[in-house]
Amino acid sequence: MDAMTIPDVWSGQDRALTAADMENMPDDEFRYELDDGVLIVSPAPSTLHQLAVARLTVLLSAACPDGLVVLPGVGVNISKFQHRVPDVAVVRAGALESFFQETPPELVVEVASPRTRLYDRNRKKDIYQGFGIPAYWIVEPSRDRPELTVFELCSGCYEQAAHVTGAEEYRAALPFPVTITPSQLVTAG
């Protein structure tokens, strides 16, 4: 099947899009997600956002045990009408055979921007919680005051497990032991 073009996706749709439709999205600089069958298109992220994603991917990969894999920007099919692309995810190595992830990752991380901050803290958090993802991190990549907020699933609901800023360290246990310092995610060099 050929990839959909932008006009095919945005015009003439008389139905909600599905997770299956996401396999045919254009391979371009945009990020395509579904929220209850509604297509959400995000522009290319900022340089600071990309630096935080790259640094976090390296830190997590260095600590990642066998059986798990760290992936930036992997698609996750949460339901027929819900498809997300977290900035970083930790998935089971055995789940790499499918086009998109079909089972809950062990960890998802969103790097917030001013335009996504509320969405990441509310809607995405609710979606990830409902899918049963054990850990959800939100990184706010400010040069002045970078932050990391950690949520962990407890009895089916996310509880804030940590909030660190600047040079403070977060020593994670989930999904594996690793130390994250927000300022290191946004410092060049």
C-alpha distance (Angstrom), angle and dihedral (degrees) to the residues before:
residue distance angle dihedral
M1 . . .
D2 3.81 . .
A3 3.77 122.1 .
M4 3.77 115.5 -96.6
T5 3.76 116.1 -108.7
I6 3.78 120.7 -131.2
P7 3.84 92.8 -102.3
D8 3.84 90.0 50.4
V9 3.79 90.2 54.2
W10 3.80 100.4 41.2
S11 3.78 102.6 37.3
G12 3.74 136.2 51.4
Q13 3.79 95.6 14.1
D14 3.78 109.7 149.0
R15 3.79 93.4 175.4
A16 3.75 140.8 49.2
L17 3.79 113.5 -91.1
T18 3.79 117.6 -114.2
A19 3.78 136.7 -147.2
A20 3.82 87.2 -103.5
D21 3.83 89.3 60.7
M22 3.80 89.5 58.5
E23 3.81 91.3 71.3
N24 3.81 87.8 66.6
M25 3.78 99.8 49.4
P26 3.80 117.7 123.0
D27 3.79 116.8 -87.0
D28 3.79 97.1 -125.7
E29 3.79 140.1 119.0
F30 3.81 94.3 -74.3
R31 3.81 128.2 94.0
Y32 3.81 114.7 -130.8
E33 3.80 120.6 -158.0
L34 3.79 135.1 163.4
D35 3.78 126.1 -133.1
D36 3.80 109.8 -173.4
G37 3.81 90.5 -30.1
V38 3.81 94.7 -47.7
L39 3.79 115.3 120.9
I40 3.80 114.6 -122.5
V41 3.81 114.0 -164.3
S42 3.79 120.1 -167.8
P43 3.80 125.1 -168.3
A44 3.78 123.4 -124.7
P45 3.81 109.4 -67.7
S46 3.80 125.6 -111.8
T47 3.78 123.5 -92.5
L48 3.82 91.8 -107.4
H49 3.81 90.1 51.3
Q50 3.81 90.7 51.4
L51 3.81 91.6 47.7
A52 3.82 90.6 53.8
V53 3.83 91.2 48.2
A54 3.81 92.3 48.6
R55 3.81 94.1 47.1
L56 3.79 92.9 46.0
T57 3.81 91.3 48.5
V58 3.81 90.7 52.4
L59 3.82 94.1 46.4
L60 3.79 93.7 47.3
S61 3.82 93.1 43.7
A62 3.81 91.7 52.5
A63 3.82 91.0 55.1
C64 3.83 97.6 36.1
P65 3.81 114.2 119.8
D66 3.80 125.4 -140.0
G67 3.77 112.3 -78.3
L68 3.81 94.3 40.9
V69 3.81 131.3 78.6
V70 3.82 131.1 -161.3
L71 3.81 113.3 -138.0
P72 3.80 128.8 -179.2
G73 3.80 116.5 -144.2
V74 3.81 98.4 -0.6
G75 3.80 119.2 165.7
V76 3.80 116.8 -117.4
N77 3.81 121.2 -164.1
I78 3.78 103.9 -150.3
S79 3.79 96.6 171.5
K80 3.79 138.6 -22.4
F81 3.82 90.2 -77.5
Q82 3.81 100.8 27.9
H83 3.82 122.0 77.6
R84 3.80 123.3 162.7
V85 3.79 135.1 -175.5
P86 3.80 108.2 -158.7
D87 3.79 116.2 -162.6
V88 3.82 90.6 -119.1
A89 3.80 131.0 6.9
V90 3.78 136.0 -179.5
V91 3.80 110.2 -144.1
R92 3.77 137.1 174.9
A93 3.82 111.8 -90.9
G94 3.80 90.1 -128.5
A95 3.82 90.3 60.8
L96 3.80 93.9 68.2
E97 3.79 95.0 91.5
S98 3.81 96.6 77.5
F99 3.82 124.7 77.7
F100 3.83 90.1 -119.4
Q101 3.78 130.6 11.9
E102 3.80 111.2 -86.3
T103 3.81 98.8 -180.0
P104 3.79 127.3 59.7
P105 3.81 113.7 -83.1
E106 3.81 116.1 -126.9
L107 3.82 89.8 -121.6
V108 3.79 136.0 8.4
V109 3.79 124.3 -167.6
E110 3.77 127.2 -163.8
V111 3.79 119.7 -166.0
A112 3.79 102.9 -147.8
S113 3.76 126.5 -139.9
P114 3.80 127.2 -170.1
R115 3.82 89.4 -96.8
T116 3.84 95.3 49.2
R117 3.82 102.9 34.5
L118 3.82 97.2 101.3
Y119 3.81 93.4 38.9
D120 3.84 91.3 52.0
R121 3.82 92.6 48.1
N122 3.78 95.5 46.3
R123 3.80 121.8 17.7
K124 3.81 98.4 27.8
K125 3.78 91.4 43.5
D126 3.82 90.0 53.2
I127 3.82 92.0 47.9
Y128 3.82 93.8 48.3
Q129 3.80 91.1 45.8
G130 3.81 91.8 51.1
F131 3.82 90.5 50.1
G132 3.81 90.0 54.5
I133 3.81 100.0 -116.1
P134 3.82 104.0 168.2
A135 3.82 97.4 -144.9
Y136 3.81 133.2 26.0
W137 3.80 122.7 -176.3
I138 3.78 128.1 -170.0
V139 3.81 117.6 -160.6
E140 3.79 118.8 -163.9
P141 3.83 104.4 -161.5
S142 3.78 102.9 -154.5
R143 3.80 118.1 155.1
D144 3.82 89.5 -143.3
R145 3.80 101.1 41.5
P146 3.82 115.6 5.1
E147 3.80 113.9 -170.4
L148 3.77 140.5 -163.7
T149 3.80 120.9 -160.9
V150 3.79 117.0 -171.1
F151 3.79 126.1 -158.7
E152 3.80 123.4 -173.2
L153 3.78 127.8 -167.8
C154 3.80 112.1 -111.9
S155 3.82 119.5 173.3
G156 3.81 90.1 -18.3
C157 3.83 96.2 -50.9
Y158 3.77 131.8 92.6
E159 3.77 115.9 -114.6
Q160 3.78 122.3 -171.5
A161 3.80 104.8 -108.1
A162 3.80 98.6 176.9
H163 3.77 145.9 -4.2
V164 3.80 119.1 -166.7
T165 3.79 132.0 172.3
G166 3.78 137.1 -165.0
A167 3.81 112.9 -21.5
E168 3.83 94.8 -4.2
E169 3.80 113.6 119.7
Y170 3.77 126.7 -130.5
R171 3.80 112.9 -156.6
A172 3.79 104.7 -158.3
A173 3.78 124.6 -155.5
L174 3.82 94.9 178.8
P175 2.96 125.3 98.8
F176 3.83 87.3 -2.0
P177 3.80 137.2 -32.9
V178 3.80 112.4 -69.6
T179 3.80 134.8 140.1
I180 3.80 119.1 -131.5
T181 3.80 125.2 -171.0
P182 3.83 112.9 -170.9
S183 3.83 94.6 -146.3
Q184 3.82 90.7 57.2
L185 3.80 90.0 58.1
V186 3.81 93.0 62.3
T187 3.79 104.2 32.4
A188 3.79 117.0 102.0
G189 3.79 120.5 -134.7
